Amino acid sequence: MTRSSLLLCLFLTLGTLYGENSELSGEFRWLNRYAIDPDNPSSDAIDSIPELDIRYETGGRSARLYARGEIYQDAQDESPEGALEELYLRLGREQTRLYAGLMKRSWGAGEEEHVVDVLTVSNGRSSPLSSYEDRRRGVPMLLLETVANQGRLELVYIPVLIPNGRSESSRWQDTVVRRIGELSLPVDEEETDDLQHSQLAVRYSRSLGAADLAALYYLGFYKDPTIDESESELRYDPVNMIGLEAKLYAGPAKLLAELGYFTTQDFQGDDPDLRNSELRWLGGFDYALPFSRASFSLQETGRYLFYSDEIDADPDDLQRNEPVHRNRLILRIRDEWNRSRILPQIGAFYGLERQDWALRPELTIHFREDIFLSLEAELFEGSDEGYYGQYDENDSVTLSLGYLF
């Protein structure tokens, strides 16, 4: 029995438990995607892709079960695939709550982009221009959330390491997947589904006046493997992360900031077999235009690798091919017309170092509350070394019809 069949059986079983305190909802989409390759028009193709997203919630105020699954048809696979996105139990009320199970909980103040989210991982099959939630997958965790000193304290235990998703058949193979594929020898990958790869994380958040502030700490592992070509192995290096995030509200404007310092045991950057420390940041704002429903956001996100001179001095350093810094600009504009029945938006993305870019215009029309039509395009341009340019052959136009239930 396929994963999609098992997932459907699970939700049919949960549906039989549907009662007064239960809720079953979801979304069905039929996507028709036209893949465009300007350099090779003969390779253009049209894919018809069904997707089903199902959510189920039941229980009372003190105990609640939540489940979410997705059944989708990948254009390059013959049979549908199923993915259990979330399945967790929530115990307690507003003051103190305990969550246990598979969860998609994200940390960070940014809009559709984060640098301090150490909980979820990439699913490896979604466009880098899609929403942040659509790009992520849940991980098994135990989360305690409680009120502490006029703020909120979150304690997280993750028993095993779920790496970022990688798929050789996906349209969205990134640099990591391609580098692994270029290795001439068989690759030995570190096993991560054991308690030796447990992780701990803590976050304390509090509102002070017009600001929402948070501090974070993570003791765990990098979600992308370290590629050791000399040993033909993929390993997952331990890492400590200290992070800060902030939102500042000023009338129609909202300022956003995230800062994360990641460090391994290579504190001086002189160990060629370990990753150097790095700083990741995000800063920007969101502004709601007066006398309209339009809004726009502008964010800059980047990363800086410390002790780059030590990397340059050692030809055997495993990070010799990594850029010292990488910066991206992200602009999003949204509006609502005709009582929120027509929703236009556009995203513009630019990589500063490689001058690569991407565009994502989208128009959604709601004929009724439960039926909608969406037209979107994704355009990429730039060199293979750029964050967006590496997907230069993935231009597409997608028309989808959806039903909400």
Contacts in CASP RR format, 6 or more apart in sequence:
PFRMAT RR
TARGET T0000
AUTHOR 0000-0000-0000
METHOD contacts of the structure
MODEL  1
MTRSSLLLCLFLTLGTLYGENSELSGEFRWLNRYAIDPDNPSSDAIDSIP
ELDIRYETGGRSARLYARGEIYQDAQDESPEGALEELYLRLGREQTRLYA
GLMKRSWGAGEEEHVVDVLTVSNGRSSPLSSYEDRRRGVPMLLLETVANQ
GRLELVYIPVLIPNGRSESSRWQDTVVRRIGELSLPVDEEETDDLQHSQL
AVRYSRSLGAADLAALYYLGFYKDPTIDESESELRYDPVNMIGLEAKLYA
GPAKLLAELGYFTTQDFQGDDPDLRNSELRWLGGFDYALPFSRASFSLQE
TGRYLFYSDEIDADPDDLQRNEPVHRNRLILRIRDEWNRSRILPQIGAFY
GLERQDWALRPELTIHFREDIFLSLEAELFEGSDEGYYGQYDENDSVTLS
LGYLF
2 79 0 8 1.000
2 80 0 8 1.000
2 81 0 8 1.000
2 82 0 8 1.000
3 81 0 8 1.000
3 82 0 8 1.000
3 83 0 8 1.000
4 71 0 8 1.000
4 79 0 8 1.000
4 80 0 8 1.000
4 81 0 8 1.000
4 82 0 8 1.000
6 82 0 8 1.000
7 69 0 8 1.000
7 70 0 8 1.000
7 71 0 8 1.000
7 82 0 8 1.000
7 83 0 8 1.000
7 84 0 8 1.000
8 71 0 8 1.000
10 67 0 8 1.000
10 84 0 8 1.000
11 24 0 8 1.000
11 54 0 8 1.000
11 56 0 8 1.000
11 67 0 8 1.000
11 69 0 8 1.000
14 24 0 8 1.000
14 56 0 8 1.000
14 58 0 8 1.000
14 67 0 8 1.000
15 22 0 8 1.000
15 24 0 8 1.000
15 56 0 8 1.000
17 58 0 8 1.000
18 24 0 8 1.000
18 58 0 8 1.000
19 58 0 8 1.000
21 58 0 8 1.000
21 59 0 8 1.000
21 60 0 8 1.000
22 56 0 8 1.000
22 57 0 8 1.000
22 58 0 8 1.000
22 59 0 8 1.000
23 55 0 8 1.000
23 56 0 8 1.000
23 57 0 8 1.000
23 58 0 8 1.000
24 54 0 8 1.000
24 55 0 8 1.000
24 56 0 8 1.000
25 54 0 8 1.000
25 55 0 8 1.000
25 404 0 8 1.000
25 405 0 8 1.000
26 52 0 8 1.000
26 53 0 8 1.000
26 54 0 8 1.000
26 55 0 8 1.000
26 404 0 8 1.000
26 405 0 8 1.000
27 52 0 8 1.000
27 53 0 8 1.000
27 402 0 8 1.000
27 403 0 8 1.000
27 404 0 8 1.000
27 405 0 8 1.000
28 50 0 8 1.000
28 51 0 8 1.000
28 52 0 8 1.000
28 53 0 8 1.000
28 402 0 8 1.000
28 403 0 8 1.000
28 405 0 8 1.000
29 50 0 8 1.000
29 51 0 8 1.000
29 52 0 8 1.000
29 53 0 8 1.000
29 400 0 8 1.000
29 401 0 8 1.000
29 402 0 8 1.000
29 403 0 8 1.000
30 48 0 8 1.000
30 49 0 8 1.000
30 50 0 8 1.000
30 51 0 8 1.000
30 400 0 8 1.000
30 401 0 8 1.000
30 402 0 8 1.000
31 47 0 8 1.000
31 48 0 8 1.000
31 49 0 8 1.000
31 50 0 8 1.000
31 51 0 8 1.000
31 398 0 8 1.000
31 399 0 8 1.000
31 400 0 8 1.000
32 46 0 8 1.000
32 47 0 8 1.000
32 48 0 8 1.000
32 49 0 8 1.000
32 398 0 8 1.000
32 399 0 8 1.000
32 400 0 8 1.000
33 46 0 8 1.000
33 47 0 8 1.000
33 49 0 8 1.000
33 75 0 8 1.000
33 396 0 8 1.000
33 397 0 8 1.000
33 398 0 8 1.000
34 44 0 8 1.000
34 45 0 8 1.000
34 46 0 8 1.000
34 396 0 8 1.000
34 397 0 8 1.000
34 398 0 8 1.000
35 43 0 8 1.000
35 44 0 8 1.000
35 45 0 8 1.000
35 46 0 8 1.000
35 47 0 8 1.000
35 394 0 8 1.000
35 395 0 8 1.000
35 396 0 8 1.000
36 44 0 8 1.000
36 395 0 8 1.000
36 396 0 8 1.000
36 397 0 8 1.000
37 43 0 8 1.000
37 44 0 8 1.000
37 393 0 8 1.000
37 395 0 8 1.000
38 395 0 8 1.000
39 393 0 8 1.000
47 75 0 8 1.000
49 72 0 8 1.000
49 73 0 8 1.000
49 74 0 8 1.000
49 75 0 8 1.000
50 72 0 8 1.000
50 73 0 8 1.000
50 80 0 8 1.000
51 70 0 8 1.000
51 71 0 8 1.000
51 72 0 8 1.000
51 73 0 8 1.000
52 70 0 8 1.000
52 71 0 8 1.000
52 72 0 8 1.000
53 68 0 8 1.000
53 69 0 8 1.000
53 70 0 8 1.000
54 68 0 8 1.000
54 69 0 8 1.000
54 70 0 8 1.000
54 71 0 8 1.000
55 66 0 8 1.000
55 67 0 8 1.000
55 68 0 8 1.000
55 69 0 8 1.000
56 65 0 8 1.000
56 66 0 8 1.000
56 67 0 8 1.000
56 68 0 8 1.000
57 64 0 8 1.000
57 65 0 8 1.000
57 66 0 8 1.000
57 67 0 8 1.000
58 64 0 8 1.000
58 65 0 8 1.000
59 65 0 8 1.000
61 93 0 8 1.000
62 91 0 8 1.000
62 92 0 8 1.000
62 93 0 8 1.000
63 89 0 8 1.000
63 90 0 8 1.000
63 91 0 8 1.000
63 92 0 8 1.000
64 89 0 8 1.000
64 90 0 8 1.000
65 88 0 8 1.000
65 89 0 8 1.000
65 90 0 8 1.000
66 86 0 8 1.000
66 87 0 8 1.000
66 88 0 8 1.000
66 89 0 8 1.000
66 90 0 8 1.000
67 84 0 8 1.000
67 86 0 8 1.000
67 87 0 8 1.000
68 84 0 8 1.000
68 85 0 8 1.000
68 86 0 8 1.000
68 87 0 8 1.000
69 82 0 8 1.000
69 83 0 8 1.000
69 84 0 8 1.000
69 85 0 8 1.000
69 86 0 8 1.000
70 82 0 8 1.000
70 83 0 8 1.000
70 85 0 8 1.000
71 80 0 8 1.000
71 81 0 8 1.000
71 82 0 8 1.000
71 83 0 8 1.000
72 80 0 8 1.000
72 81 0 8 1.000
72 82 0 8 1.000
72 83 0 8 1.000
73 80 0 8 1.000
73 81 0 8 1.000
74 81 0 8 1.000
74 125 0 8 1.000
74 169 0 8 1.000
74 170 0 8 1.000
75 171 0 8 1.000
76 169 0 8 1.000
76 170 0 8 1.000
76 171 0 8 1.000
77 169 0 8 1.000
83 123 0 8 1.000
83 137 0 8 1.000
84 102 0 8 1.000
85 102 0 8 1.000
85 104 0 8 1.000
85 137 0 8 1.000
85 138 0 8 1.000
86 102 0 8 1.000
86 103 0 8 1.000
86 104 0 8 1.000
86 138 0 8 1.000
87 101 0 8 1.000
87 102 0 8 1.000
88 99 0 8 1.000
88 100 0 8 1.000
88 101 0 8 1.000
88 102 0 8 1.000
88 103 0 8 1.000
89 99 0 8 1.000
89 100 0 8 1.000
89 101 0 8 1.000
90 97 0 8 1.000
90 98 0 8 1.000
90 99 0 8 1.000
91 97 0 8 1.000
91 98 0 8 1.000
91 99 0 8 1.000
91 100 0 8 1.000
92 98 0 8 1.000
95 146 0 8 1.000
95 147 0 8 1.000
96 144 0 8 1.000
96 145 0 8 1.000
96 146 0 8 1.000
96 147 0 8 1.000
97 144 0 8 1.000
97 145 0 8 1.000
97 146 0 8 1.000
98 142 0 8 1.000
98 143 0 8 1.000
98 144 0 8 1.000
98 145 0 8 1.000
99 105 0 8 1.000
99 141 0 8 1.000
99 142 0 8 1.000
99 143 0 8 1.000
99 144 0 8 1.000
99 145 0 8 1.000
100 141 0 8 1.000
100 142 0 8 1.000
100 143 0 8 1.000
101 140 0 8 1.000
101 141 0 8 1.000
101 142 0 8 1.000
102 138 0 8 1.000
102 139 0 8 1.000
102 140 0 8 1.000
102 141 0 8 1.000
103 119 0 8 1.000
103 138 0 8 1.000
103 139 0 8 1.000
103 140 0 8 1.000
103 141 0 8 1.000
103 143 0 8 1.000
104 120 0 8 1.000
104 133 0 8 1.000
104 136 0 8 1.000
104 137 0 8 1.000
104 138 0 8 1.000
105 119 0 8 1.000
105 120 0 8 1.000
105 141 0 8 1.000
105 143 0 8 1.000
105 156 0 8 1.000
106 114 0 8 1.000
106 117 0 8 1.000
106 119 0 8 1.000
106 120 0 8 1.000
106 132 0 8 1.000
106 133 0 8 1.000
106 136 0 8 1.000
107 114 0 8 1.000
107 116 0 8 1.000
107 117 0 8 1.000
107 118 0 8 1.000
107 119 0 8 1.000
107 203 0 8 1.000
107 214 0 8 1.000
107 216 0 8 1.000
107 245 0 8 1.000
108 114 0 8 1.000
108 115 0 8 1.000
108 116 0 8 1.000
108 117 0 8 1.000
108 214 0 8 1.000
108 245 0 8 1.000
108 258 0 8 1.000
109 212 0 8 1.000
109 214 0 8 1.000
109 245 0 8 1.000
109 246 0 8 1.000
109 247 0 8 1.000
109 256 0 8 1.000
109 257 0 8 1.000
109 258 0 8 1.000
109 282 0 8 1.000
110 245 0 8 1.000
110 256 0 8 1.000
110 258 0 8 1.000
110 282 0 8 1.000
110 283 0 8 1.000
110 284 0 8 1.000
110 299 0 8 1.000
111 256 0 8 1.000
111 286 0 8 1.000
111 297 0 8 1.000
111 299 0 8 1.000
111 332 0 8 1.000
112 131 0 8 1.000
112 132 0 8 1.000
112 330 0 8 1.000
112 332 0 8 1.000
113 132 0 8 1.000
113 282 0 8 1.000
113 299 0 8 1.000
113 301 0 8 1.000
113 330 0 8 1.000
114 132 0 8 1.000
114 258 0 8 1.000
114 282 0 8 1.000
115 258 0 8 1.000
115 259 0 8 1.000
115 260 0 8 1.000
115 280 0 8 1.000
115 281 0 8 1.000
115 282 0 8 1.000
115 301 0 8 1.000
115 302 0 8 1.000
115 303 0 8 1.000
116 216 0 8 1.000
116 241 0 8 1.000
116 243 0 8 1.000
116 244 0 8 1.000
116 245 0 8 1.000
116 258 0 8 1.000
116 259 0 8 1.000
116 260 0 8 1.000
116 280 0 8 1.000
118 199 0 8 1.000
118 201 0 8 1.000
118 216 0 8 1.000
118 218 0 8 1.000
118 220 0 8 1.000
118 241 0 8 1.000
119 139 0 8 1.000
119 141 0 8 1.000
119 156 0 8 1.000
119 158 0 8 1.000
119 201 0 8 1.000
120 136 0 8 1.000
120 137 0 8 1.000
120 138 0 8 1.000
120 139 0 8 1.000
121 136 0 8 1.000
121 137 0 8 1.000
121 138 0 8 1.000
121 139 0 8 1.000
121 162 0 8 1.000
121 163 0 8 1.000
121 164 0 8 1.000
121 165 0 8 1.000
121 223 0 8 1.000
122 135 0 8 1.000
122 136 0 8 1.000
122 137 0 8 1.000
122 164 0 8 1.000
122 165 0 8 1.000
122 223 0 8 1.000
123 135 0 8 1.000
123 136 0 8 1.000
123 137 0 8 1.000
123 165 0 8 1.000
124 135 0 8 1.000
124 164 0 8 1.000
124 165 0 8 1.000
124 166 0 8 1.000
124 167 0 8 1.000
124 170 0 8 1.000
124 172 0 8 1.000
125 165 0 8 1.000
125 167 0 8 1.000
125 170 0 8 1.000
125 172 0 8 1.000
126 134 0 8 1.000
126 135 0 8 1.000
126 172 0 8 1.000
127 135 0 8 1.000
127 172 0 8 1.000
127 378 0 8 1.000
127 391 0 8 1.000
127 394 0 8 1.000
128 135 0 8 1.000
128 172 0 8 1.000
128 358 0 8 1.000
128 387 0 8 1.000
128 388 0 8 1.000
128 391 0 8 1.000
129 347 0 8 1.000
129 349 0 8 1.000
129 358 0 8 1.000
129 360 0 8 1.000
129 378 0 8 1.000
137 162 0 8 1.000
137 165 0 8 1.000
138 162 0 8 1.000
139 158 0 8 1.000
139 162 0 8 1.000
140 158 0 8 1.000
140 159 0 8 1.000
140 160 0 8 1.000
140 162 0 8 1.000
141 156 0 8 1.000
141 157 0 8 1.000
141 158 0 8 1.000
141 159 0 8 1.000
142 156 0 8 1.000
142 157 0 8 1.000
142 158 0 8 1.000
142 159 0 8 1.000
143 154 0 8 1.000
143 155 0 8 1.000
143 156 0 8 1.000
143 157 0 8 1.000
144 154 0 8 1.000
144 155 0 8 1.000
144 156 0 8 1.000
145 152 0 8 1.000
145 153 0 8 1.000
145 154 0 8 1.000
145 155 0 8 1.000
146 152 0 8 1.000
146 153 0 8 1.000
147 153 0 8 1.000
148 204 0 8 1.000
149 206 0 8 1.000
150 206 0 8 1.000
151 204 0 8 1.000
151 205 0 8 1.000
151 206 0 8 1.000
151 207 0 8 1.000
152 204 0 8 1.000
152 205 0 8 1.000
152 206 0 8 1.000
153 202 0 8 1.000
153 203 0 8 1.000
153 204 0 8 1.000
154 201 0 8 1.000
154 202 0 8 1.000
154 203 0 8 1.000
154 204 0 8 1.000
154 205 0 8 1.000
155 201 0 8 1.000
155 202 0 8 1.000
156 199 0 8 1.000
156 200 0 8 1.000
156 201 0 8 1.000
156 202 0 8 1.000
156 203 0 8 1.000
157 198 0 8 1.000
157 199 0 8 1.000
157 200 0 8 1.000
158 198 0 8 1.000
158 199 0 8 1.000
158 200 0 8 1.000
158 201 0 8 1.000
159 195 0 8 1.000
159 198 0 8 1.000
160 192 0 8 1.000
160 193 0 8 1.000
160 194 0 8 1.000
160 195 0 8 1.000
160 197 0 8 1.000
160 198 0 8 1.000
161 192 0 8 1.000
161 193 0 8 1.000
161 197 0 8 1.000
161 199 0 8 1.000
161 220 0 8 1.000
161 221 0 8 1.000
161 223 0 8 1.000
161 236 0 8 1.000
162 192 0 8 1.000
162 223 0 8 1.000
163 192 0 8 1.000
163 223 0 8 1.000
163 224 0 8 1.000
163 225 0 8 1.000
163 236 0 8 1.000
164 176 0 8 1.000
164 223 0 8 1.000
164 224 0 8 1.000
166 173 0 8 1.000
166 176 0 8 1.000
166 177 0 8 1.000
166 180 0 8 1.000
167 173 0 8 1.000
167 177 0 8 1.000
168 177 0 8 1.000
168 181 0 8 1.000
170 177 0 8 1.000
171 391 0 8 1.000
171 394 0 8 1.000
172 391 0 8 1.000
172 394 0 8 1.000
174 390 0 8 1.000
175 390 0 8 1.000
176 224 0 8 1.000
176 225 0 8 1.000
176 227 0 8 1.000
178 390 0 8 1.000
179 227 0 8 1.000
180 187 0 8 1.000
180 225 0 8 1.000
180 227 0 8 1.000
180 234 0 8 1.000
183 227 0 8 1.000
183 229 0 8 1.000
183 232 0 8 1.000
185 232 0 8 1.000
186 232 0 8 1.000
187 232 0 8 1.000
187 233 0 8 1.000
187 234 0 8 1.000
188 231 0 8 1.000
188 232 0 8 1.000
188 233 0 8 1.000
188 234 0 8 1.000
189 225 0 8 1.000
189 233 0 8 1.000
189 234 0 8 1.000
189 235 0 8 1.000
190 225 0 8 1.000
190 233 0 8 1.000
190 234 0 8 1.000
190 235 0 8 1.000
190 236 0 8 1.000
192 221 0 8 1.000
192 236 0 8 1.000
197 220 0 8 1.000
197 221 0 8 1.000
197 236 0 8 1.000
198 220 0 8 1.000
199 218 0 8 1.000
199 219 0 8 1.000
199 220 0 8 1.000
199 221 0 8 1.000
200 218 0 8 1.000
200 219 0 8 1.000
200 220 0 8 1.000
201 216 0 8 1.000
201 217 0 8 1.000
201 218 0 8 1.000
201 219 0 8 1.000
202 216 0 8 1.000
202 217 0 8 1.000
203 214 0 8 1.000
203 215 0 8 1.000
203 216 0 8 1.000
203 217 0 8 1.000
204 214 0 8 1.000
204 215 0 8 1.000
205 212 0 8 1.000
205 213 0 8 1.000
205 214 0 8 1.000
206 212 0 8 1.000
206 213 0 8 1.000
206 214 0 8 1.000
207 213 0 8 1.000
210 248 0 8 1.000
210 249 0 8 1.000
210 250 0 8 1.000
211 246 0 8 1.000
211 247 0 8 1.000
211 248 0 8 1.000
211 249 0 8 1.000
212 246 0 8 1.000
212 247 0 8 1.000
212 248 0 8 1.000
213 244 0 8 1.000
213 245 0 8 1.000
213 246 0 8 1.000
214 244 0 8 1.000
214 245 0 8 1.000
214 246 0 8 1.000
215 243 0 8 1.000
215 244 0 8 1.000
216 241 0 8 1.000
216 242 0 8 1.000
216 243 0 8 1.000
216 244 0 8 1.000
216 245 0 8 1.000
217 240 0 8 1.000
217 241 0 8 1.000
217 242 0 8 1.000
217 243 0 8 1.000
218 239 0 8 1.000
218 240 0 8 1.000
218 241 0 8 1.000
219 240 0 8 1.000
220 238 0 8 1.000
220 239 0 8 1.000
220 240 0 8 1.000
221 236 0 8 1.000
221 237 0 8 1.000
221 238 0 8 1.000
221 239 0 8 1.000
222 236 0 8 1.000
222 237 0 8 1.000
222 239 0 8 1.000
222 262 0 8 1.000
222 275 0 8 1.000
223 236 0 8 1.000
225 234 0 8 1.000
225 235 0 8 1.000
225 236 0 8 1.000
226 234 0 8 1.000
226 235 0 8 1.000
226 236 0 8 1.000
226 237 0 8 1.000
226 275 0 8 1.000
226 318 0 8 1.000
227 234 0 8 1.000
227 318 0 8 1.000
228 234 0 8 1.000
228 235 0 8 1.000
228 273 0 8 1.000
228 318 0 8 1.000
229 318 0 8 1.000
230 316 0 8 1.000
237 264 0 8 1.000
237 274 0 8 1.000
237 275 0 8 1.000
238 264 0 8 1.000
238 265 0 8 1.000
239 262 0 8 1.000
239 263 0 8 1.000
239 264 0 8 1.000
239 275 0 8 1.000
240 262 0 8 1.000
240 263 0 8 1.000
240 264 0 8 1.000
241 260 0 8 1.000
241 261 0 8 1.000
241 262 0 8 1.000
241 263 0 8 1.000
242 260 0 8 1.000
242 261 0 8 1.000
243 258 0 8 1.000
243 259 0 8 1.000
243 260 0 8 1.000
243 261 0 8 1.000
244 257 0 8 1.000
244 258 0 8 1.000
244 259 0 8 1.000
244 260 0 8 1.000
245 257 0 8 1.000
245 258 0 8 1.000
245 259 0 8 1.000
246 255 0 8 1.000
246 256 0 8 1.000
246 257 0 8 1.000
246 258 0 8 1.000
247 254 0 8 1.000
247 255 0 8 1.000
247 256 0 8 1.000
247 257 0 8 1.000
248 254 0 8 1.000
248 255 0 8 1.000
252 287 0 8 1.000
252 288 0 8 1.000
252 289 0 8 1.000
252 290 0 8 1.000
253 285 0 8 1.000
253 286 0 8 1.000
253 287 0 8 1.000
253 288 0 8 1.000
254 285 0 8 1.000
254 286 0 8 1.000
254 287 0 8 1.000
255 283 0 8 1.000
255 284 0 8 1.000
255 285 0 8 1.000
256 282 0 8 1.000
256 283 0 8 1.000
256 284 0 8 1.000
256 285 0 8 1.000
256 286 0 8 1.000
256 297 0 8 1.000
256 299 0 8 1.000
257 281 0 8 1.000
257 282 0 8 1.000
257 283 0 8 1.000
257 284 0 8 1.000
258 280 0 8 1.000
258 281 0 8 1.000
258 282 0 8 1.000
258 283 0 8 1.000
259 279 0 8 1.000
259 280 0 8 1.000
259 281 0 8 1.000
259 282 0 8 1.000
260 279 0 8 1.000
260 280 0 8 1.000
260 281 0 8 1.000
261 277 0 8 1.000
261 278 0 8 1.000
261 279 0 8 1.000
262 277 0 8 1.000
262 278 0 8 1.000
262 279 0 8 1.000
262 280 0 8 1.000
263 277 0 8 1.000
263 278 0 8 1.000
264 274 0 8 1.000
264 275 0 8 1.000
264 276 0 8 1.000
264 277 0 8 1.000
265 271 0 8 1.000
265 274 0 8 1.000
266 274 0 8 1.000
266 275 0 8 1.000
266 276 0 8 1.000
266 277 0 8 1.000
267 277 0 8 1.000
268 307 0 8 1.000
268 310 0 8 1.000
269 276 0 8 1.000
269 277 0 8 1.000
269 306 0 8 1.000
269 307 0 8 1.000
269 310 0 8 1.000
269 311 0 8 1.000
270 307 0 8 1.000
270 310 0 8 1.000
272 314 0 8 1.000
272 316 0 8 1.000
272 317 0 8 1.000
272 318 0 8 1.000
273 318 0 8 1.000
274 318 0 8 1.000
275 318 0 8 1.000
275 319 0 8 1.000
276 305 0 8 1.000
276 306 0 8 1.000
276 307 0 8 1.000
276 308 0 8 1.000
276 310 0 8 1.000
276 311 0 8 1.000
276 319 0 8 1.000
277 306 0 8 1.000
277 307 0 8 1.000
278 303 0 8 1.000
278 304 0 8 1.000
278 305 0 8 1.000
278 306 0 8 1.000
279 303 0 8 1.000
279 304 0 8 1.000
279 306 0 8 1.000
280 301 0 8 1.000
280 302 0 8 1.000
280 303 0 8 1.000
281 301 0 8 1.000
281 302 0 8 1.000
281 303 0 8 1.000
282 299 0 8 1.000
282 300 0 8 1.000
282 301 0 8 1.000
282 302 0 8 1.000
283 299 0 8 1.000
283 300 0 8 1.000
283 301 0 8 1.000
284 297 0 8 1.000
284 298 0 8 1.000
284 299 0 8 1.000
284 300 0 8 1.000
285 297 0 8 1.000
285 298 0 8 1.000
286 295 0 8 1.000
286 296 0 8 1.000
286 297 0 8 1.000
287 295 0 8 1.000
287 296 0 8 1.000
287 297 0 8 1.000
288 294 0 8 1.000
288 295 0 8 1.000
289 295 0 8 1.000
289 296 0 8 1.000
292 335 0 8 1.000
293 335 0 8 1.000
293 336 0 8 1.000
293 337 0 8 1.000
293 340 0 8 1.000
294 333 0 8 1.000
294 334 0 8 1.000
294 335 0 8 1.000
294 336 0 8 1.000
295 333 0 8 1.000
295 334 0 8 1.000
295 335 0 8 1.000
296 331 0 8 1.000
296 332 0 8 1.000
296 333 0 8 1.000
296 334 0 8 1.000
297 330 0 8 1.000
297 331 0 8 1.000
297 332 0 8 1.000
298 329 0 8 1.000
298 330 0 8 1.000
298 331 0 8 1.000
299 329 0 8 1.000
299 330 0 8 1.000
300 327 0 8 1.000
300 328 0 8 1.000
300 329 0 8 1.000
300 330 0 8 1.000
301 327 0 8 1.000
301 328 0 8 1.000
301 330 0 8 1.000
302 325 0 8 1.000
302 326 0 8 1.000
302 327 0 8 1.000
302 328 0 8 1.000
303 325 0 8 1.000
303 326 0 8 1.000
303 327 0 8 1.000
304 324 0 8 1.000
304 325 0 8 1.000
305 311 0 8 1.000
305 319 0 8 1.000
305 322 0 8 1.000
305 323 0 8 1.000
305 324 0 8 1.000
305 325 0 8 1.000
308 324 0 8 1.000
310 317 0 8 1.000
311 317 0 8 1.000
311 319 0 8 1.000
311 320 0 8 1.000
311 322 0 8 1.000
312 320 0 8 1.000
314 320 0 8 1.000
323 353 0 8 1.000
325 353 0 8 1.000
326 351 0 8 1.000
326 353 0 8 1.000
326 387 0 8 1.000
327 351 0 8 1.000
327 352 0 8 1.000
327 353 0 8 1.000
328 349 0 8 1.000
328 350 0 8 1.000
328 351 0 8 1.000
328 352 0 8 1.000
328 387 0 8 1.000
329 349 0 8 1.000
329 350 0 8 1.000
329 351 0 8 1.000
329 352 0 8 1.000
330 347 0 8 1.000
330 348 0 8 1.000
330 349 0 8 1.000
330 350 0 8 1.000
331 347 0 8 1.000
331 348 0 8 1.000
331 349 0 8 1.000
332 345 0 8 1.000
332 346 0 8 1.000
332 347 0 8 1.000
332 348 0 8 1.000
333 345 0 8 1.000
333 346 0 8 1.000
333 347 0 8 1.000
334 343 0 8 1.000
334 344 0 8 1.000
334 345 0 8 1.000
335 343 0 8 1.000
335 344 0 8 1.000
335 345 0 8 1.000
336 342 0 8 1.000
336 343 0 8 1.000
337 343 0 8 1.000
337 344 0 8 1.000
340 366 0 8 1.000
341 365 0 8 1.000
341 366 0 8 1.000
341 367 0 8 1.000
342 363 0 8 1.000
342 364 0 8 1.000
342 365 0 8 1.000
342 366 0 8 1.000
343 363 0 8 1.000
343 364 0 8 1.000
343 365 0 8 1.000
343 366 0 8 1.000
344 361 0 8 1.000
344 362 0 8 1.000
344 363 0 8 1.000
344 364 0 8 1.000
345 361 0 8 1.000
345 362 0 8 1.000
345 363 0 8 1.000
346 359 0 8 1.000
346 360 0 8 1.000
346 361 0 8 1.000
346 362 0 8 1.000
347 359 0 8 1.000
347 360 0 8 1.000
347 361 0 8 1.000
348 357 0 8 1.000
348 358 0 8 1.000
348 359 0 8 1.000
349 357 0 8 1.000
349 358 0 8 1.000
349 359 0 8 1.000
349 360 0 8 1.000
349 388 0 8 1.000
350 356 0 8 1.000
350 357 0 8 1.000
350 388 0 8 1.000
351 357 0 8 1.000
351 386 0 8 1.000
351 387 0 8 1.000
351 388 0 8 1.000
353 386 0 8 1.000
354 382 0 8 1.000
354 383 0 8 1.000
354 385 0 8 1.000
354 386 0 8 1.000
354 387 0 8 1.000
354 389 0 8 1.000
355 382 0 8 1.000
356 380 0 8 1.000
356 381 0 8 1.000
356 382 0 8 1.000
356 383 0 8 1.000
356 386 0 8 1.000
356 387 0 8 1.000
356 388 0 8 1.000
356 389 0 8 1.000
357 380 0 8 1.000
357 381 0 8 1.000
357 382 0 8 1.000
357 388 0 8 1.000
358 378 0 8 1.000
358 379 0 8 1.000
358 380 0 8 1.000
358 381 0 8 1.000
358 388 0 8 1.000
358 389 0 8 1.000
358 391 0 8 1.000
359 377 0 8 1.000
359 378 0 8 1.000
359 379 0 8 1.000
360 376 0 8 1.000
360 377 0 8 1.000
360 378 0 8 1.000
360 379 0 8 1.000
361 376 0 8 1.000
361 377 0 8 1.000
362 374 0 8 1.000
362 375 0 8 1.000
362 376 0 8 1.000
362 377 0 8 1.000
363 374 0 8 1.000
363 375 0 8 1.000
363 376 0 8 1.000
364 372 0 8 1.000
364 373 0 8 1.000
364 374 0 8 1.000
365 372 0 8 1.000
365 373 0 8 1.000
365 374 0 8 1.000
366 372 0 8 1.000
367 373 0 8 1.000
369 404 0 8 1.000
370 403 0 8 1.000
370 404 0 8 1.000
370 405 0 8 1.000
371 401 0 8 1.000
371 402 0 8 1.000
371 403 0 8 1.000
371 404 0 8 1.000
372 401 0 8 1.000
372 402 0 8 1.000
372 404 0 8 1.000
373 399 0 8 1.000
373 400 0 8 1.000
373 401 0 8 1.000
373 402 0 8 1.000
374 398 0 8 1.000
374 399 0 8 1.000
374 400 0 8 1.000
374 401 0 8 1.000
374 402 0 8 1.000
375 397 0 8 1.000
375 398 0 8 1.000
375 399 0 8 1.000
376 397 0 8 1.000
376 398 0 8 1.000
376 400 0 8 1.000
377 395 0 8 1.000
377 396 0 8 1.000
377 397 0 8 1.000
377 398 0 8 1.000
378 394 0 8 1.000
378 395 0 8 1.000
378 396 0 8 1.000
378 398 0 8 1.000
379 395 0 8 1.000
380 388 0 8 1.000
380 389 0 8 1.000
380 391 0 8 1.000
380 392 0 8 1.000
380 393 0 8 1.000
380 394 0 8 1.000
380 395 0 8 1.000
381 388 0 8 1.000
381 389 0 8 1.000
381 392 0 8 1.000
382 388 0 8 1.000
382 389 0 8 1.000
382 392 0 8 1.000
383 389 0 8 1.000
384 390 0 8 1.000
384 392 0 8 1.000
END
